[in-house]
Amino acid sequence: MSPEQRIDLRSDTVTQPTPSMRRAMAGAEVGDDVYGEDPTVRRLEERAAELLGFAAALFVPSGTMGNQIAIRLLARRGEEVIVDERSHIYNFEMAAMADLSGAMARPVPSRRGFPSSADIEKALRPDLYYMPRTALITWENTHNLAGGTVASSESTRAMLAVAHRLQIPVHLDGARIFNASAALGVEAAKLTDGFTSVMTCLSKGLGAPVGSVLASDVERIAEARRIRKRFGGGMRQAGVLAAAGLVAFDETIDRLGQDHDRARRLAEGLGELKGLRTRPEEVQTNILMLEVTEDGWDAPRLVQALGAEGVLALPMDSRIVRMVTHYGITDAGVERTLQIASKLLG
Ligand SMILES: Cc1ncc(COP(=O)(O)O)c(C=O)c1O
């Protein structure tokens, strides 16, 4: 089966650049960005700062690097960083905060990805000389492992109130903040208000091939630029990549709602099949966690059987399968997925 015929629901990172992205990349005006001479990168950084509601932004190769630069910027060696226990920073970034910044993660549990302000407050260290200091709180919106959940404004406000009262900086892993914005019908800059720094990814639901941005105030972004170089993320004619990011901002933010509708439709259809459990009412954005309840099936087996029919998904453990919609998934792709799943389980 050719890659074009496959229905690839593994992640929203699998998208191919759109024709307009490819055109913009081919025609991008570029320069050496380590010398600050790439006009397309400058434009992307300005646009990102504006969309996220900050004074400055920095183009970085990946979401992981953006998060880790923020941690390096805001925490010192031997200090603690509060993370949700299912967060990307804690689970999928290779313990980079320990390796690159000498910081220690302090995981806090949550039901839907957003620890309560009371639980966060309990995890903060008292000011005692024989305990580590809490340097930073992190927050992930939307939350990947929790199933694309969107933080309510109440939970974000309550967490920020604690952080501001105790003067602890807060970094937002907003890899999919534009999905949260589309789901709530609220501008991204409103959802980032009160955070010290925000990372967002161009290469997930927005569909660009490479890159993320880190936004904060002017002084912190100047320091972040130095850290990016130290981490090996200084890029040269990076405008060819930034050009696709600019198109992503212009053309793909407004269509994210369609991905959410399709994820919900998948959840509804799959949930009707014997042996699968979904909670369509909890599918808020483009990520769907599917529970395999049928004896004789498990998540890896289901993923393998779907894959043999050209539908790709990701097993998360023995029972949970993740499916993610993106602009490469059409209504027809959703219906085809439902037909194939129904044939396998029916
Ligand atoms: C919530 C979240 N944060 C950060 C990242 C890291 O992005 P990257 O893969 O570009 O390093 C991801 C990637 O899936 C993610 O889902």
The ligand as a Gaussian input file, in Angstrom:
#p B3LYP/6-31G(d) Opt

LIG

0 1
 C        2.758000      17.825000      24.501000
 C        4.050000      17.706000      23.768000
 N        5.080000      18.477000      24.117000
 C        6.256000      18.435000      23.488000
 C        6.452000      17.580000      22.432000
 C        7.819000      17.513000      21.796000
 O        7.855000      17.885000      20.466000
 P        9.018000      17.346000      19.502000
 O        8.602000      15.997000      19.072000
 O        9.027000      18.360000      18.407000
 O       10.291000      17.345000      20.290000
 C        5.406000      16.739000      22.023000
 C        5.595000      15.788000      20.907000
 O        4.792000      14.948000      20.635000
 C        4.168000      16.805000      22.705000
 O        3.140000      16.015000      22.390000

